Amino acid sequence: MYIEVDTPLIRNHAKELTQLQANVTSAADAVETTIDPLAFGVINGFLAVGATALLSVFKSVVSGQASSLGETATTLLAMADTHDSNDDDASSAVKKAGR
């Protein structure tokens, strides 16, 4: 049985996920979690409290997703490293057996 794994492609995908993580982290950092009640006008100023709570939840969720992207990238890199190591070990074993 033969399984071909393109580890450079896996590493490239991990690199893309790392960049995406940085972008999502920047987006989460850009979320302002406090709102001036005057932004809603004098009559609707009470809405700022609810909006602030929603923005805090949003920021937390987006930050969590950024973290997940980073974990996925790390896992992909570890998988590529393991595959390369196993492939090298198998190649050495075959070479030694052929002597």
Secondary structure, DSSP 8 states (H G I E B T S, - for coil): ------HHHHHHHHHHHHHHHHHHHHHHHH------GGGGTTTTTTHHHHHHHHHHHHHHHHHHHHHHHHHHHHHHHHHHHHHHHHHHHHHHHHHHHT-
